[in-house]
Amino acid sequence: MQYAVILTGGKQYKVAEGDEIFVE
């Protein structure tokens, strides 16, 4: 499974490809 690391507001989210990301 492929993983993508998203950097937002200094926070790190590790989610599987295809998953939805919710950020406040």
C-alpha positions as CSV (number, residue, x, y, z in Angstrom):
1,M,0.0,0.0,0.0
2,Q,1.3,3.4,-0.9
3,Y,1.5,6.1,1.7
4,A,1.7,9.9,1.4
5,V,2.9,12.3,4.1
6,I,1.0,15.5,4.1
7,L,2.4,18.5,5.9
8,T,-0.2,21.1,7.1
9,G,0.2,23.7,9.7
10,G,3.3,21.9,11.1
11,K,1.2,18.7,11.6
12,Q,2.0,15.5,9.9
13,Y,-0.6,13.1,8.6
14,K,0.2,9.6,7.3
15,V,-2.7,8.3,5.3
16,A,-3.2,5.5,2.8
17,E,-3.6,6.5,-0.8
18,G,-7.2,7.2,-1.6
19,D,-8.2,8.1,1.9
20,E,-9.8,11.4,2.6
21,I,-7.9,13.9,4.7
22,F,-9.8,16.2,7.0
23,V,-8.0,19.2,8.5
24,E,-9.4,21.9,10.7
